[in-house]
Amino acid sequence: MSILLNGKHITSGGTVLLPCQVKSGFFPDESSYHIVIDGTAVHRVIIGHVSSGTIVQKNGSRFVPGLVMESYEKGIARVFLPGELVSDTNPVAVPFGWLSQFL
């Protein structure tokens, strides 16, 4: 399933790189990430822990890869994030408008 939003497609099963802040984790090969979701009606921070190799570096920024799930409702997409989430449960509900920036 694919939805067109602002000229961009959000496709079920597609991968999206979400920008994040990264800190050292509890273990040497672990990283803690913070993703700030700032949508029109939503503002929250998702916190998780992953293997350091999961973090993607691109053009000086860091990203966590997310898998877009097929559940779409009321302007919300569900994205499955890697690792252990501390602040939320998988899949995470994110606004289409916010997500479309990273497609």
ABEGO torsion letter per residue (X at the ends): XBBBBGGBBBBBGBBBBBBBBBBBBABAABBBBBBBBBBAABBBBBBBBBBAAABBBBGGBBBBBBBBBABBBGGBBBBBBBEBBAABBOBBBBBAAAAAAAX
